[in-house]
């Protein structure tokens, strides 16, 4: 896919910050109209990557074309077509909701009325608070206002850098529901998040760690590519169970997930029932007599942890 046919085309992108390789050889393409997620923990390089895509940082090496233009050579061709929402609330807290929206429309030489068709589903929730100072809004409402301001000039590409960090689970779900209302509007969305559960709301996702992409695929494709037996295990002494499982000779990893421990076995194709029987015997011999569990399908977080462990072993 050429740079003119895609919303984003990145090839071998690098940027070093001090002694840290913040972005280390990243390559990917985002077709127009796709919702593309970059998933990874704090410090993975997501924000640095997004700042290059939005022309705020210049790469050390490699190329990035956004909406057909090179980020280093033609930033002023890209910026009018971008909607950008940073992770931190960046609006004017002493201006009202309506004043913030009008200001951002004016920056892009448009009006709120002209952009209302794009922002109407979001504005309908904000309108009752139009006269309230932006700084007095709740965290979830601040995000909705920031999203309105990023969309009011009807951009072609919406860049969301950890838009749901620091808000409650209900507000996170409502925010993604609002993104769903924007689908079918010929809008490309690239979004970063540290929350693995949000990956399922994207068309494709990239798992990022230490400046690199560990995998790029659909959420289902990433989960389906997990090659090893995976079990969810329970015992009264969960901490003791975790230590015992990690010492099992065939263990690849054991990690706490809520009230269970997700155990990965190294033997490709091993029958889960056989693995569970061996684990019960092993645990019983080490003081954990009540081990129970069942085979499960890998989720995005399971795959990410496994890929990260592989990456660290190879380094």
ROMIKOL-995512 format. One record per atom (N, C-alpha, C): residue in three letters; x, y, z. Coordinates in steps of 0.001 Angstrom, whole numbers, plus 500000, padded with zeros to 6 digits. Layout:
BEGIN
alaXYZ;...
***
This chain:
BEGIN
unk500849498802500000;unk500000500000500000;unk500880501243500000;unk500632502169499079;unk501468503356498950;unk501086504395499992;unk501977505387500155;unk501730506443501141;unk500519507281500787;unk500140507321499512;unk498972508106499114;unk497662507358499330;unk497725505997499384;unk496522505190499557;unk496204504916501020;unk497166505125501904;unk496995504823503321;unk496982506110504137;unk496392506033505324;unk496429507182506222;unk497814507356506828;unk498470506237507165;unk499796506277507799;unk500659505177507187;unk501862505539506782;unk502852504565506326;unk504162504882507038;unk504621503971507884;unk505843504165508680;unk506832503077508312;unk508090503475508090;unk509129502501507741;unk510391502758508551;unk510763501760509363;unk512036501749510092;unk512258503042510869;unk511273503436511645;unk511323504712512361;unk512131504581513645;unk513028505542513865;unk513878505558515063;unk513858506946515696;unk513905506970517018;unk514152508213517742;unk514763507869519085;unk515902508483519393;unk516591508274520659;unk516414509496521538;unk516044509273522793;unk515918510358523771;unk516956510121524855;unk518027510923524848;unk519122510675525771;unk519797509364525432;unk519834508443526382;unk520428507129526143;unk519375506064525834;unk518109506498525715;unk517004505553525520;unk516553505539524069;unk516421504353523498;unk515835504207522170;unk514322504205522328;unk513732505385522274;unk512300505524522539;unk511463504854521467;unk511872504985520212;unk511246504273519096;unk512373503625518320;unk512291502298518147;unk513452501531517701;unk513090500631516508;unk513066501231515311;unk512854500443514105;unk511418500037513856;unk510472500910514125;unk509050500595513958;unk508628500781512500;unk507863499801511985;unk507286499885510641;unk505845499388510701;unk504915500126510083;unk503522499682510005;unk502757500582509036;unk501591500106508619;unk500721500856507715;unk499305500841508273;unk498627501980508218;unk497241502079508655;unk496390502504507458;unk495525501627506942;unk494645502019505847;unk493661503107506288;unk493195503869505337;unk492204504898505655;unk490924504258506178;unk490368504851507217;unk489134504364507811;unk489307503326508896;unk490539502904509169;unk490782501867510176;unk490912502486511565;unk490579501705512573;unk490878502063513958;unk492041501190514396;unk493201501816514591;unk494443501101514859;unk494887501421516275;unk495115500392517077;unk495522500582518463;unk496974500241518687;unk497649501049519498;unk499021500757519934;unk498943500493521432;unk499197499237521805;unk498966498779523165;unk500306498519523835;unk500482499069525031;unk501726498825525748;unk501751499582527062;unk502634499200527972;unk502720499849529280;unk503348501226529177;unk503331501951530278;unk504015503241530344;unk505496503049530019;unk506041503964529210;unk507437503876528848;unk507721503018527640;unk506685502479526996;unk506902501601525841;unk507328502362524597;unk507031503670524543;unk507367504470523370;unk506164504972522608;unk504969504738523136;unk503740505105522429;unk503646506604522194;unk503851507397523239;unk503711508851523115;unk504759509429522181;unk505989508946522257;unk507037509426521346;unk506669509131519899;unk506177507923519639;unk505729507574518291;unk504624508510517829;unk503649508776518674;unk502518509622518284;unk502962511070518062;unk503934511524518824;unk504422512887518626;unk505149513033517299;unk505789511960516837;unk506368512010515499;unk505282512008514430;unk504244511193514618;unk503172511126513629;unk502402512444513532;unk502366513202514615;unk501665514485514612;unk502599515663514357;unk503820515373513897;unk504822516363513464;unk505403517176514615;unk505266516702515847;unk505818517431516988;unk507261517048517270;unk507686515887516772;unk509077515442516885;unk509549514973515513;unk510835515157515245;unk511421514739513968;unk512193513447514188;unk511959512410513379;unk512680511145513563;unk514180511303513350;unk514936510486514056;unk516373510412513800;unk516654509687512487;unk515831508678512217;unk516048507843511045;unk514731507185510663;unk514595506826509391;unk513375506221508902;unk512403507268508378;unk511247506812507908;unk510263507716507318;unk508880507458507895;unk508084508506507933;unk506679508406508328;unk505879509334507429;unk504958508765506662;unk504048509546505829;unk502657509489506443;unk502099510647506673;unk500765510768507250;unk499885511507506248;unk498801510859505833;unk497872511431504852;unk498606511854503582;unk499612511045503205;unk500337511268501966;unk501496512225502041;unk501803512750503228;unk502865513750503367;unk503898513279504393;unk505147513613504160;unk506235513258505057;unk506184514135506308;unk506277513521507485;unk506128514280508727;unk507261515276508928;unk508450514961508409;unk509587515861508566;unk509622516931507495;unk509161516598506285;unk509290517535505172;unk508078518403504909;unk506900517974505367;unk505687518745505047;unk504715518776506223;unk505177519206507411;unk504275519191508574;unk503055520081508409;unk503193521206507704;unk502060522129507577;unk500985521612506638;unk501296520589505840;unk500277519946505021;unk499473518932505839;unk500083518436506903;unk499443517405507724;unk498585518001508830;unk499074519013509504;unk498446519499510733;unk496983519918510575;unk496583520588509482;unk495165520953509378;unk494226519760509265;unk494774518601508904;unk493941517409508717;unk493931516502509940;unk494645516907510987;unk494773516094512191;unk493847516573513296;unk493319515622514043;unk492730515886515344;unk493581515161516366;unk494085515879517363;unk495037515292518314;unk494535515508519736;unk494462514406520482;unk494067514476521889;unk495174513850522725;unk495967514669523433;unk497050514117524261;unk496510513451525512;unk497383512720526193;unk496963512007527383;unk496551512921528518;unk497233514022528676;unk496867514975529728;unk495824515961529223;unk494959516408530132;unk493963517409529775;unk494671518700529403;unk494503519142528151;unk495283520261527629;unk494421521441527212;unk493173521490527661;unk492308522615527319;unk492472523723528371;unk491698524772528220;unk491821525942529101;unk490846525813530266;unk491338525551531477;unk490434525258532592;unk489560526433533004;unk489998527670532740;unk489201528827533155;unk488190529267532112;unk488243528687530924;unk487217528934529918;unk486078527938530093;unk484907528325529678;unk483774527414529761;unk483887526319528705;unk483032525334528819;unk482984524264527819;unk482752524849526433;unk481751525716526313;unk481417526309525014;unk482551527192524497;unk483219527925525394;unk484305528814524969;unk485512528019524471;unk485824526902525137;unk486916526054524661;unk486624525531523263;unk485427525052523057;unk485068524490521752;unk485123525560520667;unk484613526731520957;unk484633527827519978;unk486065528252519668;unk486927528258520689;unk488324528640520470;unk489008527666519519;unk488831526369519748;unk489499525394518888;unk488933525406517472;unk487667525677517326;unk487107525827515986;unk487749527016515277;unk487934528113516011;unk488510529315515421;unk489968529102515028;unk490712528326515820;unk492111528026515486;unk492206527405514101;unk491249526568513750;unk491246525895512452;unk490379526616511422;unk490052527872511717;unk489322528721510768;unk487992528092510363;unk487270527593511361;unk485941527059511119;unk485043527493512265;unk483857526925512341;unk482907527269513401;unk482369525996514033;unk481840526148515227;unk481219525011515898;unk480038524506515081;unk479267525415514511;unk478110525014513705;unk478524524175512512;unk479646524532511886;unk480111523782510717;unk480565522385511094;unk481069522222512304;unk481547520916512738;unk480552520110513537;unk479340520633513730;unk478386519991514622;unk477976518604514158;unk477908518383512858;unk477511517057512379;unk478491515982512861;unk479775516321512934;unk480787515359513375;unk480720515151514887;unk480510516214515655;unk480623516106517115;unk479283515925517814;unk478182515905517079;unk476850515897517700;unk476653514801518742;unk477076513542518502;unk476845512511519530;unk477568512803520843;unk478706513475520760;unk479471513796521965;unk478930515070522603;unk478643516070521771;unk478160517348522274;unk476821517212522989;unk476014516238522580;unk474716516058523226;unk474868515771524714;unk476005515162525107;unk476255514890526521;unk476895516079527232;unk477538516964526465;unk478209518120527045;unk477332519371527103;unk476355519459526228;unk475555520679526090;unk474964521177527409;unk474470520289528293;unk473927520796529566;unk474961521515530433;unk476253521311530143;unk477324521917530935;unk478083522978530139;unk477459523519529109;unk478149524430528195;unk478733525644528906;unk478079526115529952;unk478544527320530652;unk479501527010531800;unk479722525743532084;unk480595525369533202;unk482055525520532804;unk482904525946533758;unk484339526007533505;unk484864524601533200;unk485732524507532236;unk486276523201531863;unk487011522558533025;unk487689523363533842;unk488423522824534977;unk487549522224536048;unk486244522525536024;unk485319522008537032;unk484613520739536586;unk484928520244535387;unk484299519028534891;unk484905517792535549;unk484149516705535548;unk484695515423535985;unk485702514928534956;unk486484513894535334;unk487486513367534410;unk486884512868533115;unk485762512157533213;unk485124511639532009;unk484599512736531110;unk484040513791531691;unk483506514897530888;unk484633515722530275;unk485751515841530979;unk486906516524530388;unk487364515801529126;unk487362514477529169;unk487760513712527992;unk486804513941526829;unk485528513990527128;unk484547514211526058;unk484709515601525447;unk485005516593526289;unk485249517928525758;unk486504517941524897;unk487564517284525370;unk488793517229524581;unk488554516534523246;unk487738515493523235;unk487422514803521988;unk486637515704521052;unk485691516459521586;unk484948517428520764;unk485895518442520130;unk486816518963520931;unk487747519968520418;unk488673519388519348;unk489012518106519470;unk489864517466518476;unk489128517179517176;unk487790517152517231;unk486994516774516058;unk486256517935515401;unk486215519085516062;unk485323520147515600;unk485692520665514215;unk486955520534513792;unk487350520999512464;unk487266519890511416;unk486621518767511784;unk486373517640510870;unk487669517093510266;unk488575516607511117;unk489857516089510614;unk489684514774509864;unk490697514421509102;unk490727513145508392;unk491307512043509263;unk492237512425510143;unk492895511474511035;unk492773511957512470;unk492310511070513353;unk492189511372514771;unk493239510578515530;unk494104511290516268;unk495202510677517017;unk494895510844518508;unk494741509728519200;unk494365509733520611;unk495469509064521416;unk496163509836522236;unk497286509319523014;unk496829509027524442;unk496581507754524731;unk496117507308526047;unk494923508141526532;unk493850508178525758;unk492739509080526089;unk491958508684527331;unk492068507416527789;unk491261506983528923;unk492080506745530185;unk493335507158530177;unk494177506948531360;unk493694507815532521;unk493537507196533677;unk493218507942534882;unk491751508169535141;unk490864507559534339;unk489432507708534606;unk488842506350534969;unk487639506373535500;unk487023505142535981;unk486583504251534822;unk486272502999535167;unk485947502003534139;unk484701502377533348;unk483715502976534001;unk482488503367533295;unk482794504456532267;unk483586505442532651;unk483944506515531726;unk484786505989530574;unk485649505016530847;unk486436504412529762;unk485514503748528746;unk484551502989529235;unk483623502309528324;unk482787503322527534;unk482322504373528193;unk481539505401527501;unk482364506083526419;unk483651506317526695;unk484506506969525706;unk484634506105524463;unk484859504806524649;unk484985503920523487;unk483652503768522761;unk482551503836523500;unk481237503822522836;unk481082505048521939;unk481606506191522388;unk481566507392521556;unk482415507223520304;unk483572506575520449;unk484394506320519261;unk483635505450518260;unk482817504527518772;unk482021503687517872;unk481061504519517030;unk480558505622517585;unk479623506458516822;unk480310507160515661;unk481649507232515689;unk482389507908514622;unk482724506979513466;unk482491505682513630;unk482810504734512569;unk481895504962511372;unk482417504687510198;unk481633504889508994;unk481621506323508522;unk482409507170509160;unk482464508587508798;unk483760508906508058;unk484382507879507465;unk485629508025506705;unk486712508677507560;unk486709508357508842;unk487687508903509777;unk488631507787510202;unk489927508011510044;unk490931507070510527;unk491277507440511966;unk491357506429512822;unk491670506664514235;unk492866505805514615;unk493887506429515207;unk494990505696515814;unk495015506079517288;unk495003505072518154;unk494828505304519583;unk495837504463520351;unk496449505049521362;unk497343504294522241;unk496687504123523593;unk497011503019524254;unk496440502759525570;unk497292501750526318;unk497369501861527652;unk498022500824528445;unk497056499716528854;unk495752499866528495;unk494729498921528920;unk494520497853527851;unk494886496618528185;unk494800495537527213;unk493361495253526787;unk492394495475527688;unk491006495168527337;unk490469496086526242;unk491093497246526046;unk490629498153525001;unk491069497715523607;unk491995496764523546;unk492479496293522250;unk491355495685521419;unk490407495042522075;unk489330494375521340;unk488415495368520632;unk488505496661520971;unk487674497671520320;unk488325498221519050;unk489528497718518711;unk490255498184517526;unk490150497166516398;unk490327497651515150;unk490371496743514004;unk491659495937514015;unk492769496609514276;unk494064495945514425;unk494806496603515577;unk495731495851516160;unk496510496389517262;unk497979496036517076;unk498830496902517612;unk500259496632517708;unk500615496546519184;unk501339495500519563;unk501840495365520925;unk503226495986520972;unk503410497009521814;unk504648497783521828;unk505335497695523171;unk506654497508523134;unk507467497491524341;unk508887497896523975;unk509487498739524815;unk510880499165524634;unk511122499724523240;unk510159500488522735;unk510320501161521450;unk510065500310520231;unk509711499034520419;unk509522498128519296;unk508106497561519262;unk507660497170518073;unk506414496445517926;unk506710494951518040;unk506076494282518992;unk506251492848519178;unk505314492040518294;unk504170492612517922;unk503201491934517060;unk502233492974516521;unk501728492743515309;unk500690493580514707;unk499684492652514044;unk498422492717514463;unk497397491839513893;unk496033492301514401;unk494986491634513956;unk493675491860514545;unk493688491313515972;unk492805491793516842;unk492771491222518193;unk492562489713518189;unk491664489229517314;unk491436487787517240;unk492662487070516718;unk493351487679515741;unk494541487063515182;unk495663486960516194;unk495813487969517026;unk496853487930518056;unk496556486831519074;unk495296486733519504;unk494939485688520464;unk495077484299519862;unk494661484148518593;unk494711482834517944;unk496136482372517708;unk497088483302517669;unk498474482938517417;unk499225482453518639;unk498553482357519782;unk499229481890521005;unk499451480386520896;unk500692479901520938;unk500969478511520561;unk500956477503521703;unk500862477929522943;unk501135477041524072;unk499888476795524920;unk499853475682525654;unk498734475447526580;unk498674476535527646;unk497454476997527925;unk497246478062528905;unk496117477641529836;unk496360477736531140;unk495365477345532138;unk495156478468533142;unk493921478600533610;unk493599479485534728;unk493480478623535975;unk494296478912536975;unk494409478058538156;unk494035478817539420;unk493521478053540397;unk493092478637541665;unk493577477769542821;unk493845478432543935;unk494163477749545192;unk493983478763546311;unk493759478276547516;unk493555479188548646;unk494784480062548879;unk495953479456548784;unk497212480198548948;unk497698480620547561;unk497167481736547063;unk497467482133545685;unk498933482520545518;unk499511483185546507;unk500916483590546415;unk501826482362546443;unk501526481437547333;unk502307480215547377;unk502169479413546090;unk500949479356545559;unk500715478650544305;unk501538479269543177;unk501598480581543138;unk502340481274542078;unk503809480874542094;unk504393480850543262;unk505800480472543384;unk506024479023542977;unk505133478126543403;unk505266476708543073;unk505138476485541574;unk504180477152540934;unk503972476983539498;unk505188477446538703;unk505792478531539120;unk506956479047538392;unk508150478115538484;unk508159477240539486;unk509251476286539630;unk508986474974538890;unk507803474807538316;unk507480473575537590;unk508413473445536383;unk508958472254536115;unk509971472118535061;unk509534472570533676;unk508232472495533356;unk507770472860532017;unk507120474250531982;unk507287475025533032;unk506638476339533097;unk507344477351532186;unk506549478058531391;unk507041479225530664;unk506787480480531484;unk505639480518532139;unk505316481667532973;unk504068481406533787;unk503924482119534878;unk502730482078535717;unk502517483488536243;unk501313484033535977;unk501057485434536291;unk499679485588536930;unk499564486431537961;unk498253486644538588;unk497306487398537662;unk496086486893537521;unk495023487538536764;unk493772487522537631;unk493484488636538318;unk492330488668539202;unk492473487640540305;unk491483486757540432;unk491504485741541481;unk492209484474541039;unk492680484400539799;unk493345483210539292;unk494797483513538944;unk495515482465538613;unk496859482569538056;unk496825481937536676;unk497301482669535658;unk497383482123534312;unk498745481456534147;unk498687480163533899;unk499904479354533764;unk500098478968532297;unk501312479171531754;unk501660478787530389;unk502678477664530428;unk502378476577529690;unk503254475416529646;unk504092475432528371;unk505314474950528456;unk506249475020527331;unk505983473988526248;unk505155472988526516;unk504990471867525598;unk503859472140524603;unk504223472520523388;unk503241472798522340;unk502401471556522094;unk501076471719522115;unk500181470612521827;unk499892469703523001;unk500464469970524147;unk500188469134525318;unk498722469248525711;unk498117468117526060;unk496705468110526439;unk496523468861527758;unk495614469848527799;unk495428470620529044;unk495092469746530246;unk494310468665530033;unk493958467799531158;unk495198467130531750;unk496120466716530873;unk497357466108531346;unk498213467133532092;unk498302468347531539;unk499076469405532190;unk498500469703533573;unk497169469800533657;unk496538470093534941;unk496812468983535950;unk496737467722535508;unk497011466605536421;unk498449466660536938;unk499387466969536064;unk500791467062536488;unk500997468231537452;unk500316469342537178;unk500451470510538062;unk499869470224539444;unk498757469496539496;unk498174469137540797;unk499146468277541601;unk499763467322540922;unk500716466458541611;unk501917467269542096;unk502420468140541239;unk503562468978541608;unk503212469911542765;unk502068470561542661;unk501662471493543715;unk501439470770545038;unk500801469593544968;unk500563468833546188;unk501846468452546884;unk502867468123546092;unk504165467753546673;unk504880468947547285;unk504399470161546968;unk505033471373547496;unk504079472166548402;unk503101471466548984;unk502268472075550008;unk501019472777549524;unk500684472680548224;unk499448473287547699;unk498525472140547309;unk497606471787548226;unk496808470576548042;unk495487470812547318;unk495091472062547119;unk493753472350546582;unk493789472998545212;unk494804472738544412;unk494925473356543085;unk493793472892542175;unk493092473842541566;unk492038473564540593;unk492218474504539414;unk491624474146538271;unk491729475041537117;unk491156474435535866;unk491292475169534773;unk490805474729533484;unk491575475439532383;unk491532474842531190;unk492161475454530023;unk491373476679529598;unk492072477720529129;unk491420478941528666;unk492039479381527343;unk491315480238526640;unk491824480849525417;unk492633482085525776;unk493760482260525148;unk494624483406525452;unk493949484714525087;unk494079485702525954;unk493651487057525649;unk494840487907525223;unk494567489154524877;unk495633490050524435;unk496721490181525494;unk496318490261526762;unk497317490447527821;unk498195489210527977;unk497596488021527830;unk498393486799527881;unk499437486793526774;unk499017487153525562;unk499936487167524429;unk501032488199524653;unk500642489378525149;unk501627490435525365;unk502685489992526368;unk502262489408527476;unk503220488960528492;unk504149487897527911;unk503584486980527118;unk504397485921526514;unk505400486510525521;unk504935487429524652;unk505841488045523680;unk506916488866524376;unk506545489541525441;unk507525490342526184;unk508593489446526800;unk508185488317527355;unk509161487390527943;unk510088486847526849;unk509539486529525679;unk510371486063524564;unk511375487129524150;unk510896488377524091;unk511748489492523695;unk512889489679524692;unk512599489555525976;unk513623489743527001;unk514626488593526984;unk514153487370526707;unk515087486246526640;unk516026486358525436;unk515490486952524336;unk516293487073523134;unk517281488231523213;unk517027489196524091;unk517878490389524175;unk519252490065524764;
***
